[in-house]
Amino acid sequence: MEDSGTAHLRPRRGLRGNEVKLRLGLPKGSLENATFELFRKAGFNITTSSRSYFPAIDDPEIDCMLIRAQEMARYVEDGVLDAGLTGRDWVEENEAKVVTITDLIYAKQSFGRVRWVLAAPEVSPFQRVEDLEGKVIATELVATTKRYLASRGVKAKVEFSWGATEVKPPELADAIVEVTETGSSLRANKLRIIETILESNTQFIANTASFEDEWKRRKLEDIKMLLEGAMNAQGKVGLMLNVKKADLATVLSILPALKNPTISQLSDEEWVAVNTILEESTVRVIIPRLKEAGAQGIVEYPLNKIVL
């Protein structure tokens, strides 16, 4: 007989016996690899081929589809997808009415935010957005740029850019609005940032009706918890070590910890085990100091998730 405590884990069935699954959109393109890696750390293995837009996932309750981030919010709003991952920028660009389940602060190159900036050639006279009155601005983020210009009382022609936006000034446009993580591409093309018009990060969004569905909402909240746990573990490692009680205070003074380290008694009453979490960048400095303080059996191990 089925354990009632695990009954909710079964795929739910519709009126005709078909399994009801969560339709999840994953971003195709620049965020694809980073998203797959985040899901892997969260406990989901996703595999795809170059010819398929329907990745396989090792969760029978989820069907995945690859969609460009620019279109994701629209498909989620329309109910084609129950949920998806896309940038806050594209939610705002499409003025999509969706539920933001959580912010996931990662981008294609780093685990941080990106900026949409107004930029012009270094040699141009443009110093402020007001200087672009009557000029031409190229961007992929057309609607957001128009709203931004209107808020500043600036009238300029905003043209959609199909790509390679950085190379368009000054011949094809006077300025651009482009996304950047580090600014290196803008500098390489001799462009100067005038203003930041929007900061963005990846968001986990849901269709409003899907989020009201009890089964889908629970599934989405489970995925949220696991993704956030994977994000929390970024750049952190676990550290285990043994130390004599007489040296414990010295060892603890060296260890920065997420919370107080876990201390366990060993079979030898004079020794304890210490388990803690710390920033990976600090380990190479801390381990030699721990050894000097009397720590033994020091083990560093990777972390996939930290669920707070």
Legacy VTK file of the C-alpha trace (Angstrom):
# vtk DataFile Version 3.0
C-alpha trace
ASCII
DATASET POLYDATA
POINTS 308 float
0.000 0.000 0.000
1.255 3.488 -0.835
2.568 5.597 2.006
0.178 8.544 2.433
3.158 10.753 3.231
4.514 10.336 -0.316
1.219 10.288 -2.229
1.685 13.919 -3.332
4.873 12.938 -5.168
2.966 10.971 -7.827
2.419 12.722 -11.178
-1.130 14.101 -11.033
-3.553 12.793 -13.670
-6.092 14.747 -15.662
-9.689 13.785 -16.388
-8.655 11.486 -19.253
-5.872 9.805 -17.346
-3.076 11.892 -18.878
-0.341 13.018 -16.542
-0.524 16.695 -15.640
2.959 18.139 -15.933
4.590 21.472 -15.298
5.471 23.158 -18.601
8.781 24.875 -17.928
10.539 27.272 -20.279
14.342 27.394 -20.208
16.222 30.278 -21.866
17.796 29.493 -25.223
20.983 31.346 -26.050
23.400 33.218 -23.784
21.826 32.053 -20.501
21.363 28.439 -21.587
24.565 26.873 -20.247
24.484 28.817 -16.969
20.843 27.803 -16.438
21.507 24.119 -17.118
24.423 24.211 -14.658
22.269 25.896 -12.007
19.593 23.230 -12.412
22.261 20.518 -12.180
23.428 21.902 -8.841
19.801 22.075 -7.756
19.471 18.339 -8.459
17.946 18.278 -11.962
19.840 16.737 -14.875
18.850 18.318 -18.189
20.090 17.027 -21.533
19.475 18.354 -25.004
20.723 18.064 -28.561
21.548 20.763 -31.079
18.439 19.910 -33.099
15.909 19.756 -30.282
14.040 22.505 -28.490
12.624 20.033 -25.985
15.330 19.068 -23.462
14.959 15.909 -21.415
14.864 16.324 -17.636
15.080 13.577 -15.029
11.846 14.673 -13.356
8.724 12.991 -14.749
6.552 15.866 -13.523
8.238 18.480 -15.755
8.214 19.062 -19.512
10.891 21.490 -20.718
11.062 23.733 -23.756
13.857 26.023 -24.904
12.621 29.549 -25.640
14.571 32.746 -26.262
14.630 34.872 -23.120
13.178 37.791 -25.095
9.954 35.814 -25.731
9.660 33.879 -22.480
7.510 36.313 -20.495
4.937 36.540 -23.286
4.526 32.762 -23.519
4.267 32.458 -19.741
1.689 35.266 -19.591
-0.377 33.609 -22.349
-0.292 30.225 -20.571
1.634 28.381 -23.265
4.125 27.740 -20.471
3.366 27.417 -16.748
6.692 28.957 -15.774
10.049 29.976 -17.137
13.356 31.673 -16.514
14.049 34.987 -18.179
15.456 38.399 -17.439
13.604 41.076 -15.544
14.431 43.287 -18.545
12.310 41.180 -20.888
9.427 40.994 -18.419
9.411 44.797 -18.338
9.964 45.138 -22.100
6.859 43.032 -22.781
4.939 44.536 -19.835
4.028 40.930 -19.038
1.559 40.209 -16.253
3.263 37.258 -14.571
4.100 36.107 -11.049
7.721 36.607 -10.031
8.513 33.528 -7.952
12.071 34.522 -7.127
15.069 36.507 -8.353
18.052 34.402 -9.414
21.112 36.611 -9.541
23.113 35.050 -12.348
24.096 36.014 -15.875
25.923 34.342 -18.780
29.438 35.171 -17.506
29.003 35.760 -13.796
26.641 35.334 -10.886
25.478 38.937 -10.802
23.258 41.523 -12.401
23.510 43.058 -15.855
22.885 46.644 -16.883
21.177 48.139 -19.905
23.120 51.321 -20.589
22.833 54.276 -22.898
26.188 54.619 -24.656
27.693 56.837 -27.337
31.068 57.069 -29.091
33.871 58.333 -26.867
34.530 61.198 -29.296
30.881 62.263 -29.489
29.587 65.437 -27.785
26.811 63.521 -25.976
27.190 63.690 -22.193
23.581 63.402 -20.979
20.434 61.712 -22.247
19.032 65.190 -22.974
21.810 65.682 -25.538
20.177 63.010 -27.716
17.087 65.078 -28.506
16.158 64.335 -32.127
18.914 61.735 -32.539
18.799 58.020 -33.480
19.233 55.323 -30.817
19.632 51.646 -31.752
18.653 48.912 -29.311
16.953 45.566 -28.885
15.105 46.946 -25.848
12.873 49.291 -27.827
9.783 49.703 -25.616
11.766 50.162 -22.413
14.049 52.703 -24.080
11.064 54.678 -25.352
9.512 54.741 -21.888
12.822 55.851 -20.387
13.232 58.689 -22.889
9.645 59.801 -22.293
10.274 59.905 -18.538
13.173 62.282 -19.199
11.232 64.399 -21.675
13.521 63.454 -24.581
12.218 62.833 -28.094
14.518 60.614 -30.145
14.085 57.953 -32.841
14.483 54.466 -31.349
15.315 51.767 -33.910
15.274 48.034 -33.302
18.698 46.426 -33.607
18.975 42.833 -34.786
22.452 42.442 -33.314
26.000 43.811 -33.362
24.554 46.937 -31.779
27.949 48.175 -30.527
29.258 48.741 -34.067
26.376 50.947 -35.247
27.518 54.342 -33.899
28.273 56.738 -35.387
27.333 55.791 -38.964
24.061 53.924 -38.351
23.012 55.461 -35.038
24.038 58.306 -32.764
23.867 56.173 -29.619
22.794 52.745 -28.436
21.089 51.107 -25.485
22.847 47.810 -24.872
23.199 45.215 -22.138
26.543 44.795 -20.398
28.028 42.788 -17.542
31.541 44.202 -17.425
31.535 47.005 -20.001
34.486 45.431 -21.833
32.670 45.106 -25.176
31.621 48.756 -25.061
35.160 49.887 -24.311
36.520 47.689 -27.109
34.212 49.491 -29.521
35.240 52.912 -28.142
31.859 53.626 -26.591
31.264 55.642 -23.429
28.410 54.918 -21.002
26.159 57.935 -20.513
23.557 56.489 -18.147
22.213 53.193 -16.841
18.561 52.860 -17.763
17.810 49.464 -16.220
19.435 46.856 -13.992
18.341 43.304 -14.637
18.775 39.772 -13.370
17.284 36.388 -14.130
13.827 35.777 -12.697
11.814 32.599 -12.190
8.318 33.599 -13.346
4.961 31.832 -13.504
1.631 32.162 -15.253
-0.910 33.659 -12.836
-3.453 30.850 -13.308
-0.772 28.154 -12.993
0.448 29.693 -9.748
-3.081 29.482 -8.331
-3.215 25.752 -9.110
-2.349 23.941 -5.857
-0.262 21.161 -7.398
1.649 23.435 -9.775
2.266 26.032 -7.086
3.730 23.420 -4.763
5.940 22.132 -7.574
7.109 25.660 -8.403
7.887 26.421 -4.773
9.914 23.190 -4.502
11.934 24.174 -7.595
12.390 27.677 -6.166
13.797 26.298 -2.921
16.273 24.063 -4.755
17.387 26.789 -7.191
17.882 29.261 -4.350
19.855 26.611 -2.480
22.113 26.179 -5.507
22.565 29.958 -5.735
23.417 30.161 -2.026
26.185 27.587 -2.535
27.917 29.522 -5.307
31.498 30.333 -4.329
31.296 28.416 -1.062
32.833 25.146 0.140
32.504 22.933 3.180
35.425 22.287 5.514
35.811 19.431 7.996
38.658 18.983 10.438
39.622 17.369 13.713
41.211 19.256 16.585
42.105 18.743 20.218
39.776 20.466 22.666
42.756 22.360 24.034
43.277 23.954 20.577
39.600 24.464 19.722
39.376 28.133 20.709
42.361 29.016 18.491
40.907 27.110 15.530
37.504 28.748 15.922
39.082 32.199 15.958
40.485 31.489 12.470
37.232 30.224 10.952
34.709 32.629 9.414
31.438 30.746 9.189
28.018 30.957 7.560
26.698 30.319 11.040
28.402 28.893 14.109
30.467 25.816 13.128
29.097 22.397 14.021
31.242 20.738 16.698
30.948 16.989 17.376
32.611 14.820 19.996
34.947 12.134 18.620
35.510 8.710 20.233
38.684 10.103 21.775
37.399 12.462 24.451
40.281 14.848 23.907
39.297 15.484 20.257
36.328 17.066 18.453
35.282 17.345 14.789
34.507 20.761 13.333
32.319 21.239 10.257
31.734 24.647 8.672
31.035 26.531 5.444
33.201 29.316 4.069
33.999 31.309 0.959
36.117 29.284 -1.461
38.373 32.280 -2.071
39.489 32.249 1.580
40.385 28.557 1.821
43.959 28.813 0.554
44.716 31.331 3.291
42.802 29.633 6.103
43.950 25.995 5.742
47.648 26.705 6.494
46.608 28.755 9.567
44.357 25.906 10.754
47.221 23.447 10.412
49.452 25.743 12.452
46.734 25.926 15.127
46.685 22.134 15.533
43.922 21.053 13.155
44.284 17.605 11.566
42.429 15.608 8.898
41.359 18.778 7.097
38.931 17.998 4.258
37.566 20.558 1.789
34.459 19.489 -0.152
32.245 21.147 -2.804
28.672 22.236 -2.135
25.724 22.003 -4.505
23.034 23.541 -2.308
22.714 25.542 0.892
19.048 25.681 1.936
18.621 28.416 4.514
LINES 1 309
308 0 1 2 3 4 5 6 7 8 9 10 11 12 13 14 15 16 17 18 19 20 21 22 23 24 25 26 27 28 29 30 31 32 33 34 35 36 37 38 39 40 41 42 43 44 45 46 47 48 49 50 51 52 53 54 55 56 57 58 59 60 61 62 63 64 65 66 67 68 69 70 71 72 73 74 75 76 77 78 79 80 81 82 83 84 85 86 87 88 89 90 91 92 93 94 95 96 97 98 99 100 101 102 103 104 105 106 107 108 109 110 111 112 113 114 115 116 117 118 119 120 121 122 123 124 125 126 127 128 129 130 131 132 133 134 135 136 137 138 139 140 141 142 143 144 145 146 147 148 149 150 151 152 153 154 155 156 157 158 159 160 161 162 163 164 165 166 167 168 169 170 171 172 173 174 175 176 177 178 179 180 181 182 183 184 185 186 187 188 189 190 191 192 193 194 195 196 197 198 199 200 201 202 203 204 205 206 207 208 209 210 211 212 213 214 215 216 217 218 219 220 221 222 223 224 225 226 227 228 229 230 231 232 233 234 235 236 237 238 239 240 241 242 243 244 245 246 247 248 249 250 251 252 253 254 255 256 257 258 259 260 261 262 263 264 265 266 267 268 269 270 271 272 273 274 275 276 277 278 279 280 281 282 283 284 285 286 287 288 289 290 291 292 293 294 295 296 297 298 299 300 301 302 303 304 305 306 307
